[in-house]
């Protein structure tokens, strides 16, 4: 398989080819990844944007070593080349040589330097009042940089500020030619006008002596075809990721400050899943499995989240109950975070209704496309391959304190359930609940049956010892027993369609399997109503 060319080679080819190329501004590792993911084949490490991200002025207030550190993160985060905005070279020819060597060491493909006096000021701030460097002095910096580079493909772009300073095309031509002779790989011709008249005049006079790079920040209304027809080599979109993120941050901060809630911003911001994906969290998880020592048995989880949750009304019109927002995050995200907090990282989710909206990161998904006509056992059967080893199975609408999960993890019995001994509240509210009868109440003993009562009180109060909390932990043996039972039921499709998890537990008990109970009191929430959504936000 052909290996990808070096980043320096990629950038040099972009600059020299006939086809118009585009560089997208970035100012940190995250924005650099966003630019690459959007499809850009190269990145512009903007001095203005890096300075803004650091909270300082574009006036060399950030030292070149600080800029270098940011550039290293950007280079490490991406596979495409970066051309760094190197201001004036950060000093004299000697500093220029050190800058080139350090950029090469950090995988930066090229640097652009401008012919102004150090320290520089942004070209759009009092441009005509800014003095330019002497031509011979700046040409010397270019020569020094080319002599210092170890990689023949490292790119040095000479930025001409003659138009910015108001010196006209004659000065622009003289400077560009001197920089070409000094060894520059391309000329960046800059203009602050709102039309490209200066740029087009230069291109016509220049006659393709060396590739030309432009930055159409001010003359952005010009069609790109004009640049292509005029022979421009590279267009730099110079600061738009920084400016768009600034506008978004200002809006979000203002909204949260004034409303003191996340309700009106959470749906407008990027989901955490996107953040984790861009950060490469899945890669780290796979590396942990390979490199970290294995301490004891690894516990997995399967969350059943296929149902719509029609009882929540409009909240589940366009998403399943598991994705309804609680305190600014989907209910399912809270559940996954609780699992991860006790080091359960191999997480599987069974989805169904509006499954495309169930898209949280670092989760394996199984689909129950017959969710509308089936119950929980059908969803569990869809995830049969995940029932291997120690597995916790829980509902996608149940919030639990993490100590509850920890107690299950620490239990070695084959089938273990959590039961809330304070079941009076559920009975009094008349809510749907899975009431249980146990052989020895309030002890870690096998219980004899699961009584599922929907919406009404049990006939005998003394027959109820608690409420099942919608969570069961299986040992490797327990997982095998469940897999075998699901396989045995495969030929009874109609029966399985109506079966819930308590029904499956009942069958295991009938087969002589001892189901252990861990009792608790409260510290969980079954989200079954709009009121529960409100309560869940403070859970």
PyMOL commands that set and color helices and strands:
alter all, ss='L'
color gray80, all
select helices_A, chain A and resi 7-16+29-38+47-53+64-77+93-105+127-129+135-148+168-182+197-206+224-230+240-259+266-268+272-279+281-291+310-316+321-323+331-341+355-357+371-373+376-382+384-386+402-409+424-429+461-463+476-488+493-497+501-510+530-536
alter helices_A, ss='H'
color red, helices_A
select strands_A, chain A and resi 21-26+42-45+81-85+110-114+155-160+186-189+212-214+234-237+299-305+325-326+329-330+346-351+364-367+390-395+398-400+415-420+432-437+449-454+466-474+515-520+524-526
alter strands_A, ss='S'
color yellow, strands_A
deselect
rebuild
show_as cartoon
